[in-house]
């Protein structure tokens, strides 16, 4: 039996575990590592079908917000 783990899934699990910790207990270096992991996760997910779906949803939200006229 061969077990394969997608790197994006592994990074997603690590990010969820890191972000569940309390905010006030983090140091600057800890925050920098979390941001770096999030960026790498975004780069890995972007070319996938899921990444394109997220991009489409965010694009629609941005279009909807920009279409709302201000006071």
N, C-alpha and C positions, 0 to 999 in steps of 0.2 A: 504494500500500500504506500502510495506516494502522497505526501501532504504538501500542497502548495499554498502560499500565503501571498496575496497581492500586496505590494508595498504600499499602495494607497490605502488599503483597508487597515494595514498595520499602523500607518501614520494617523489615520482617523481615530483608531482606538487610543493611541498614545495621546492625541490632542484632547479627546474627551476626558481621559483620566487626569490630564494636567489642568484642564479648565474647570474641573469640578472642585478643585482645592479653593480655599478661601483666598480672596484677592489681597487682603492686607498682609498675608504671610509670605508674599513673593518678593524676591529681590529683583534688581534691575537685570541681572544676568539671567535669572529664571524667566523673566518676561521676554528677554531677547531670544532665548532658546524657543519659547513657545511661538513667538512671531515667526522665527525661522522655519519651524516645523509647519506652521500654517501656510507659509509661502511655498514650501516644497510640496505640500499636499495639494495646493492649488495648481501648481505646475503639472503634477502627475494626473490630476483629475480633468484638467482643461481639455485635452484632446479626446476624451471619451464621450460616449453618447450622453452619459449623465451630466458631464460638464457642459455640453452644448445645450442640454435642457435647462440647466441652471442659468446659463447665459441668456437664453430666450426669455425665461421668466423674469430675470432682473431687468432685461431690456424693456419688457412690457410694463413693468412697474415704473421704470424711469420715464417712459413715454407717457404713462398715465399721470404721474406726478407733474411732469413738465407741461402737460396739456391743461392742468388746472390753473386758471388765471388767478392772480393775486388780487388783493383788495384795491 
